[in-house]
Amino acid sequence: MKIIYKQNILAQTADELRKKSLQTGFVPTMGALHAGHLQLLKQAKAENDVVICSIFVNPIQFNNAADLERYPNSPEQDIALLNDVCDILFMPSVEEMYPVLPTEHYDFGTLETVMEGYYRPGHFKGVAIIVKRFLDLIQPDRAYFGEKDFQQLVIIRQLVQDYHYKTIIRAVSTVREDDGLAMSSRNRLLSPQARAVAPFIRRTLSEAKTLKEKKKPYEIAQWIQQQFDNNKSFTLEYASVVNAKTLEEITEYSQAESIVACVAVWLDNVRLIDNITIV
């Protein structure tokens, strides 16, 4: 595995791959890798000639300085995990990616004002800035994103459409622990006691899905909220049942072809998100 630290070297390397007509798959990460990231990389390896992975903790997508400070960091362990599933690793410094303060502006409309966008103002601007820079540098044939970050996935697809990138965005199903908890780098911040109750998130969403024959979408959202209100281990930030394409909350199933229930909760001072397809 080749490790690159400079943008110009990455761009030059990617250009050489294109000249050789090699298909490239790109997996952006913020490190603290787990089996969910590895699934993205394995799919990329199965569908491409060369796999490029980035590890970059992007400071401008954190609206909470304490959250950035606490974000897990394990570069040596990450490099060891990547050896068998990655050909090129890009590990730039903050100064390398942002020699001057970014001034780009993106408008994703209501996609970025609901759910994560509402509770983490500026988050998706930061995501869009770094993802666009990576896409410009690499120009990959395919890029891979997990469905756990569902709203991010929708916005990245919009970014690719808006700027007419040829890159195909591949969505990869959420990888879960044996007890159902969605794999996340933040899980390692949970205390043993909090980790033991964390599967409640998935159990609640799974049960919510079974209610689709009995309750309307907004009633399912209310039911999810009630479950978390009754469990004092959690503080619910939002529970939304939305159109999978527009992310707008819906009241009737006829309003969307695909419907997703999304939640964000605080547990043990750690923020966790998850979602489930209702229809």
N, C-alpha and C positions, 0 to 999 in steps of 0.2 A: 504494500500500500504506500502510495506516494503522499506526503503531507506538504501542503502548500500554505503559505502565510500571506502572500501578497496578491492583490487584485490583478496586477498586470501579468503575473505568472499564470494565474488561473485562466485568464482570458486567452493567453497564448496557448496554453495546454488544450483548452476546449476547442480552439480554432484548429489545432493540429488534428484532433479527433474527428472534426467535421470533414477535413480534407481527406481523411482516410475512410470516410463514409461509415464511421462507427456510430451506432445508436447510443445515446447517453441518457441515463436516468438520474435524476437529482432528488436527494432527500435532505431538506433543511431541518436542522435540529438546534436546540439550545443546550445540548449535552445532557449529562446525568442520564445516560441511555439505559433503556430497559427493553423488555421483550417486545413492547409495542413498536419501538423504533426499529428493532431488528426485523420485525415483520414487514415494515415499509421497505427496508433495504433488501430483504429476500425477494420481495415482489419485483423491486427494481432490477435486481440481478437476473431474475428469470425472464424479464422482458427487454433487456438492453445488453449491449456489448460491454459498456463501461458504466460503473456506478460512481457517482460523485456525491459525497455527503459533506455538509457544512456543520460545524459546531461554532455557534456564535450566540452568546447571551446578549440579546439586543436591548440595550438600555432604554431606547426611546419607545418601546412598547409597554413599559411598566409605568403605570400612573401612580404607583405607590412605591416610594423609595425603599421602605422597609421590606416589601415583597422582593424587590430586586436584590437587596442585601442578603436575604435568606435563601435565594434560589440555589439549589444544590450545584456543586461544582466538583467534578471528578474526572479531569482530562486523561490521566494515565489509565484509569479503568476503562474509559470510553474508547481510547485508542486500541486497547487490548481486545475489546469486544468487536471492533470494526474490522479487524484484520482479515477475517474470512468472508466478509460480505461487502466490502468496499474497496474500490480501486484507487480513488483519489479523495483525500480528506482536506477540506479547506478550513483552516483555523485562524481567521484574521483577528487582530486586536481591534478594540473600539476605535483607536486612532486611525487604523488602516481603513476601516469602513466609513468613518466620519471624520475626515481631516478638518472639515468645517461643519458647523451646525447645519443639519438638513433643513431645507426650506420647502421641499416638495409638498404639494397639497393634492389630496384625493377626495373625491366626493362619491360615496357609494349610496347616497340617499338613505332611505330607512333601513337598509341592510346594516348600517353601522350605528344606528341610534337606539336600537332595541337590545334587550338582554345584555350581553357582554359590553356592547357599545355604550349602553346607558350607565352601567355601573363601573366601567373602566374607560372614561373619556380619554380619547387620544390613542387608545390601544391599537385600533385597527389602522390608524394612520401610520403608526410605527411599524406594524406588520407589513403594510403595503410598501413602505419605503424600502425595507430590507429585502423583501421578496422580489420586488422589481429590480433592485440592484443585482441580486443573484441571477435572475433570469437574463438580464442584459449581459452579464459577464459570461455565463455558461451557455446560454441559448440551448437548453436541454431539449431532447425530443419528448421526454415525459418527466413530470414532477409528481412526487407522492406525498399525500397528506392524510392524516388519520381522521376518521369520522367522529372521534371523541370531541374534537374541536370543530363542531359542526358549523357554527357561524363563520369561523375563519375559513373553512372550506368553501362556503358559498361566496364569501367576499373575494377569495383568491380566484375563483372561477370568473367572477365579474371583472377583476383586474385584468386577467388574461384576455377576456373578450373586449374590454374597453381599449386595450393597447395592441390588439391584433397580434398577440403572440401565437406562434405556431406550436408552442409547447402544449402537450395534452396533459391535463390534470387528472391524476388517478386518485380516487378515494379508496382508502383501505379500512376495512372493518375494525372497530375498536377491539383491542386485545385486552383480555380480562384475567384477573387472578382467579384461582380455583373457586373462590367464594363470590365471584361476580364483580368485585371492585374494578373499575376501569384503571388500567395501568397508567401511571402518571409519575413524572419525576418528583412531584410534590408529595407523593405517598410516603416517601422516606422521611419526611418531616413529621409524620404522625407519631404520637406516643403509642406504645403497645395497646393501651386501653382504647384510644381513639381508633386505632387500626382494627380492633375487634368489632367495633360498631359500624365502621364505614360501609360494609356491604348493604346496610339498610338503604343506601341510595339506589342501588340497582334493584333490590327487592321491591321498593316502592314504585319505581318506574315500570317494572315487569308487571306488577299487579295493576297499575294504571292502564296498561295496554289491554288487559282483559275486560276493562269497563266500557270499551268502545261501543258495545251493543246496548248498554244501559244508560250511558251518560253522553251528553253533548261535549264537544271539545272544551268549551270554557268550564264545564262542570268537572271535567277530568283535571284541569289545571287547579281548580278550587280544591278538589279532593287531594291532590298531591301536596298542596300548601298545608292542608289540615294535618296530613300525616307528619310533616316535618314540624309543624307547630306543636304537635303532641309529643315529639321526641326532643327532650331538652338537651340532648347532646349536640344538636345541630342548630344553626341559625340560617334560615333560608333567605337567600337574596332574591331569587326569582324562580317561579315555576310557570313556564309558558308553553302553550300548545299552539304550534304555528304552521303556516304554509311552508313546506320544505324549500320552495324556490324563492319566495319573497320575504320570509321570516315574519310575516304579519300574523298577529294573533287572529284566530278564527272562532266563529261561534257555531258554524254548521259544517258537517263533513263535505257537503257539496261545494264548498268554497275552495277546495284544493284537491289535486290528484294525489299528492303525498303529504302526510302530516307527521310532524315530529314534536315530541314533548322534550323540553330542555330544562335543566335545573342548574343552579349554582348554589352551593351551600358552604358555610364555614363550619369546620370541625377541628377542634384543638388548635384554633388560630391558623388553620390551613384552609385555603380556598380550593374547593373541588367542583368540577363540572361533569355532567354526564347527559346523555340523551337516549331516547328510544323512538324508533319509528312506530307510530300508532297505526297508520294506514300506508 
